[in-house]
Amino acid sequence: MRYYFDTSSLRKASNKLPVNNENIYTSGLAMFELISGMTQNDYCTRKTIINNVVNSGIAIDWDSYKMKMHKAFQLSYSDIEGKSIKKMVDIILKSSSFQELEREKVYFTEHDYYKLESFSGLDDEISKMGIEESKWGITEWRKEYDKFHRKGINQELFNNESFRSFVYSAAELKFMSFLEDITQTKRPSTEYFKALEKYDKSLELFFLCGQIRYSLAQLKGMQYAKNDTLDILHTIYVSKETIMVSDDKIFKDLSNWCSGFTCLNLNEFFEEVQ
């Protein structure tokens, strides 16, 4: 069994990671979250966490989430984000002060580059996109069900097994829409079905967990928190053969709903591997 450490678990246990353990890994997305939002006040803390992770020798999947999406269908993609995150990690480890780090640039063309603030901007962009989508979903849900004028309908649906079936069906529809977007073609085109034939099913948990989180937000009328979208993106890096290690409640909740998705908190992980 392999274990995936998300950002929250790295923050709390980077100095406790089993060295060179081939069964433990993390991602460039976790590194991205440690980079984005870095300030003068937490520069040393975040640098230490990154240093601990790199020196532990655990595997790091440097592919960006966009790269993972394209690889799932054997589609080509220039992974500027993933390469830039890896380069910025090297720059951070070599830097001696926050002021020095702020001046550094990661070039991906002769004239285009990322700076430290660029990663924060990308973080905000991803978060805003998820928040706006959840707001829209809540509005549409209320339009559909307010006409029944039934108190407690949300709680009734939440406890209804048919809602679980609805979520799985909605996840399939979202996947089909996503495939149209990534192939830039519509069903039932030849290009669409060619990509579908090559699909390795590595995004199944991502689409299912994402739909569960989205649908529960609709039911409860609660828009996404700032980090919810990035949290869901971590599920791209896990499969039914791996276990998420995280102290974030969102993953424990998802594991209760999503068949095949398992999450351990840090205490549970260390008890299991000892």
Stockholm file with secondary structure:
# STOCKHOLM 1.0

chainA/1-274         MRYYFDTSSLRKASNKLPVNNENIYTSGLAMFELISGMTQNDYCTRKTIINNVVNSGIAIDWDSYKMKMHKAFQLSYSDIEGKSIKKMVDIILKSSSFQELEREKVYFTEHDYYKLESFSGLDDEISKMGIEESKWGITEWRKEYDKFHRKGINQELFNNESFRSFVYSAAELKFMSFLEDITQTKRPSTEYFKALEKYDKSLELFFLCGQIRYSLAQLKGMQYAKNDTLDILHTIYVSKETIMVSDDKIFKDLSNWCSGFTCLNLNEFFEEVQ
#=GR chainA/1-274 SS CEEEECHHHHHHHGGGCCTTCTTEEEEHHHHHHHHTTCCTTTHHHHHHHHHHHHHHTCEEECCCHHHHHHHTTTCCCCCHHHHHHHHHHHHHHHCSSHHHHHHCCEESSSSCEECHHHHHHHHHHHHHHHHHHHHHHHHHHHHHHGGGCCTTHHHHHHTCHHHHHHHHHHHHHHHHHHHHHHHTCCTTCHHHHHHHHHCCSTTHHHHHHHHHHHHHHHHHTCCCCTTHHHHHHGGGGCCTTEEEECCCHHHHHHHHHSTTCCEECHHHHHHHHC
#=GC SS_cons         CEEEECHHHHHHHGGGCCTTCTTEEEEHHHHHHHHTTCCTTTHHHHHHHHHHHHHHTCEEECCCHHHHHHHTTTCCCCCHHHHHHHHHHHHHHHCSSHHHHHHCCEESSSSCEECHHHHHHHHHHHHHHHHHHHHHHHHHHHHHHGGGCCTTHHHHHHTCHHHHHHHHHHHHHHHHHHHHHHHTCCTTCHHHHHHHHHCCSTTHHHHHHHHHHHHHHHHHTCCCCTTHHHHHHGGGGCCTTEEEECCCHHHHHHHHHSTTCCEECHHHHHHHHC
//
